Amino acid sequence: MPFHSARHSAATLLLTRGVHPKIVSEMLGHSTVAITLEVYSHVTPAMHREAERVMDELLGG
């Protein structure tokens, strides 16, 4: 597996497991978290679903 693919896979896995984007951004060496979120925007639907699940749990839904 090429280094870039491994790096991309690692970042995607970390984000989908709930690691804060700022931490992932720092690990990747991005200058801003915005870059990380733009590059890995395909991960955000899963993050949104998880946020919805947590809110339902918190509100007793």
Backbone as JSON Lines, residues from 0, in Angstrom:
{"i":0,"aa":"M","n":[0.85,-1.17,0.0],"ca":[0.0,0.0,0.0],"c":[0.9,1.24,0.0]}
{"i":1,"aa":"P","n":[0.66,2.15,-0.92],"ca":[1.45,3.39,-0.93],"c":[1.26,4.19,0.36]}
{"i":2,"aa":"F","n":[2.28,4.94,0.72],"ca":[2.24,5.73,1.95],"c":[1.02,6.63,1.99]}
{"i":3,"aa":"H","n":[0.72,7.32,0.88],"ca":[-0.4,8.26,0.86],"c":[-1.71,7.52,1.14]}
{"i":4,"aa":"S","n":[-1.87,6.33,0.6],"ca":[-3.08,5.55,0.83],"c":[-3.19,5.14,2.3]}
{"i":5,"aa":"A","n":[-2.09,4.74,2.89],"ca":[-2.09,4.37,4.3],"c":[-2.44,5.57,5.17]}
{"i":6,"aa":"R","n":[-1.89,6.71,4.84],"ca":[-2.15,7.95,5.58],"c":[-3.63,8.32,5.48]}
{"i":7,"aa":"H","n":[-4.17,8.24,4.26],"ca":[-5.58,8.56,4.03],"c":[-6.48,7.59,4.8]}
{"i":8,"aa":"S","n":[-6.15,6.31,4.75],"ca":[-6.94,5.31,5.46],"c":[-6.89,5.54,6.96]}
{"i":9,"aa":"A","n":[-5.72,5.84,7.48],"ca":[-5.58,6.08,8.92],"c":[-6.43,7.28,9.34]}
{"i":10,"aa":"A","n":[-6.36,8.36,8.59],"ca":[-7.14,9.55,8.92],"c":[-8.64,9.26,8.87]}
{"i":11,"aa":"T","n":[-9.07,8.55,7.85],"ca":[-10.48,8.21,7.72],"c":[-10.95,7.35,8.89]}
{"i":12,"aa":"L","n":[-10.16,6.35,9.25],"ca":[-10.52,5.48,10.37],"c":[-10.58,6.26,11.68]}
{"i":13,"aa":"L","n":[-9.61,7.12,11.91],"ca":[-9.6,7.91,13.14],"c":[-10.84,8.8,13.23]}
{"i":14,"aa":"L","n":[-11.17,9.46,12.14],"ca":[-12.33,10.35,12.14],"c":[-13.63,9.58,12.35]}
{"i":15,"aa":"T","n":[-13.76,8.43,11.69],"ca":[-14.99,7.65,11.85],"c":[-15.12,7.05,13.25]}
{"i":16,"aa":"R","n":[-14.0,6.9,13.95],"ca":[-14.03,6.38,15.32],"c":[-14.2,7.5,16.35]}
{"i":17,"aa":"G","n":[-14.38,8.72,15.88],"ca":[-14.69,9.82,16.79],"c":[-13.5,10.61,17.29]}
{"i":18,"aa":"V","n":[-12.32,10.37,16.74],"ca":[-11.17,11.19,17.14],"c":[-11.42,12.61,16.64]}
{"i":19,"aa":"H","n":[-11.2,13.57,17.51],"ca":[-11.47,14.97,17.17],"c":[-10.69,15.38,15.92]}
{"i":20,"aa":"P","n":[-11.36,16.05,14.98],"ca":[-10.69,16.47,13.74],"c":[-9.43,17.3,13.97]}
{"i":21,"aa":"K","n":[-9.39,18.09,15.02],"ca":[-8.2,18.9,15.31],"c":[-7.0,17.99,15.59]}
{"i":22,"aa":"I","n":[-7.23,16.9,16.31],"ca":[-6.15,15.95,16.6],"c":[-5.67,15.28,15.33]}
{"i":23,"aa":"V","n":[-6.62,14.84,14.5],"ca":[-6.26,14.21,13.23],"c":[-5.5,15.2,12.36]}
{"i":24,"aa":"S","n":[-5.94,16.43,12.33],"ca":[-5.28,17.47,11.56],"c":[-3.82,17.65,12.0]}
{"i":25,"aa":"E","n":[-3.61,17.68,13.31],"ca":[-2.26,17.82,13.84],"c":[-1.4,16.61,13.48]}
{"i":26,"aa":"M","n":[-1.99,15.41,13.57],"ca":[-1.25,14.19,13.23],"c":[-0.83,14.19,11.76]}
{"i":27,"aa":"L","n":[-1.69,14.72,10.89],"ca":[-1.4,14.76,9.46],"c":[-0.47,15.91,9.09]}
{"i":28,"aa":"G","n":[-0.32,16.87,9.99],"ca":[0.53,18.02,9.7],"c":[-0.15,19.09,8.86]}
{"i":29,"aa":"H","n":[-1.48,19.06,8.83],"ca":[-2.2,20.11,8.09],"c":[-2.08,21.43,8.84]}
{"i":30,"aa":"S","n":[-2.04,22.51,8.1],"ca":[-1.88,23.82,8.73],"c":[-3.14,24.28,9.45]}
{"i":31,"aa":"T","n":[-4.3,23.79,9.01],"ca":[-5.56,24.11,9.67],"c":[-6.47,22.89,9.68]}
{"i":32,"aa":"V","n":[-7.38,22.87,10.64],"ca":[-8.36,21.78,10.7],"c":[-9.31,21.87,9.5]}
{"i":33,"aa":"A","n":[-9.48,23.06,8.95],"ca":[-10.36,23.23,7.79],"c":[-9.86,22.4,6.61]}
{"i":34,"aa":"I","n":[-8.56,22.32,6.43],"ca":[-8.0,21.51,5.34],"c":[-8.36,20.04,5.57]}
{"i":35,"aa":"T","n":[-8.19,19.59,6.78],"ca":[-8.5,18.2,7.1],"c":[-9.97,17.91,6.82]}
{"i":36,"aa":"L","n":[-10.84,18.78,7.28],"ca":[-12.27,18.56,7.09],"c":[-12.67,18.63,5.62]}
{"i":37,"aa":"E","n":[-11.99,19.46,4.85],"ca":[-12.28,19.53,3.41],"c":[-11.83,18.25,2.7]}
{"i":38,"aa":"V","n":[-10.63,17.8,3.0],"ca":[-10.09,16.61,2.34],"c":[-10.89,15.37,2.73]}
{"i":39,"aa":"Y","n":[-11.32,15.3,3.98],"ca":[-12.0,14.12,4.48],"c":[-13.5,14.35,4.64]}
{"i":40,"aa":"S","n":[-14.07,15.22,3.81],"ca":[-15.49,15.53,3.92],"c":[-16.37,14.31,3.69]}
{"i":41,"aa":"H","n":[-15.85,13.29,3.01],"ca":[-16.63,12.06,2.81],"c":[-16.9,11.34,4.12]}
{"i":42,"aa":"V","n":[-16.16,11.68,5.15],"ca":[-16.33,11.05,6.46],"c":[-17.43,11.73,7.25]}
{"i":43,"aa":"T","n":[-17.72,12.98,6.95],"ca":[-18.65,13.74,7.79],"c":[-20.07,13.18,7.84]}
{"i":44,"aa":"P","n":[-20.6,12.51,6.79],"ca":[-21.94,11.93,6.97],"c":[-21.99,10.93,8.13]}
{"i":45,"aa":"A","n":[-20.97,10.11,8.27],"ca":[-20.93,9.17,9.39],"c":[-20.83,9.93,10.71]}
{"i":46,"aa":"M","n":[-20.07,11.01,10.72],"ca":[-19.93,11.82,11.93],"c":[-21.26,12.46,12.28]}
{"i":47,"aa":"H","n":[-22.01,12.9,11.28],"ca":[-23.34,13.49,11.51],"c":[-24.3,12.45,12.09]}
{"i":48,"aa":"R","n":[-24.28,11.26,11.53],"ca":[-25.15,10.2,12.05],"c":[-24.83,9.89,13.51]}
{"i":49,"aa":"E","n":[-23.54,9.85,13.83],"ca":[-23.14,9.58,15.2],"c":[-23.58,10.71,16.13]}
{"i":50,"aa":"A","n":[-23.46,11.95,15.68],"ca":[-23.9,13.09,16.48],"c":[-25.41,13.02,16.72]}
{"i":51,"aa":"E","n":[-26.16,12.63,15.71],"ca":[-27.61,12.48,15.86],"c":[-27.93,11.38,16.88]}
{"i":52,"aa":"R","n":[-27.2,10.27,16.79],"ca":[-27.41,9.17,17.72],"c":[-27.15,9.61,19.16]}
{"i":53,"aa":"V","n":[-26.07,10.34,19.35],"ca":[-25.72,10.83,20.7],"c":[-26.8,11.77,21.22]}
{"i":54,"aa":"M","n":[-27.26,12.68,20.37],"ca":[-28.31,13.62,20.8],"c":[-29.58,12.87,21.16]}
{"i":55,"aa":"D","n":[-29.96,11.88,20.37],"ca":[-31.13,11.08,20.7],"c":[-30.96,10.41,22.06]}
{"i":56,"aa":"E","n":[-29.76,9.87,22.28],"ca":[-29.48,9.21,23.55],"c":[-29.55,10.2,24.72]}
{"i":57,"aa":"L","n":[-28.97,11.38,24.54],"ca":[-28.96,12.38,25.6],"c":[-30.37,12.89,25.91]}
{"i":58,"aa":"L","n":[-31.2,12.99,24.88],"ca":[-32.54,13.52,25.07],"c":[-33.57,12.44,25.32]}
{"i":59,"aa":"G","n":[-33.11,11.21,25.46],"ca":[-34.02,10.12,25.79],"c":[-34.87,9.65,24.63]}
{"i":60,"aa":"G","n":[-34.39,9.88,23.41],"ca":[-35.19,9.51,22.22],"c":[-35.05,8.11,21.79]}
